[in-house]
C-alpha cells in the first residue's frame, strides 16, 4: 500500500481539525478572494435593461443604479453605500457574464 502521509492536509471546520487527502480538482480550483467593495459585479449572467447613473454622479446608498434582466426576472441593482460613480463598464442592451464588473465606485 502506498504511503500518503505526506499528501495529507489539515482542514479546520468549526474549530475541529481534520487530516484529509485532497483531489487534483480541488487543488486546482480557483481560490476564494475577498471582493472589492468599490466594484459592482453581476452575480448571474443577464442583459442590462436600463442604467440610471452617469460617471461623476453622487449616489446615495440604496438608490437604484441599474436594472438587469436575468432568467426572465428584472433585478434592480442598488448602490451599497454613498459614493461617486467612477466608471460604467456596460451599456444598455449588453449581455454580460457572471462576475462582470458593471460599475466602479470612487
Order of alpha helices (4+ residues) and beta strands (2+ residues): beta-beta-alpha-beta-beta-beta-beta-beta-beta-beta-beta
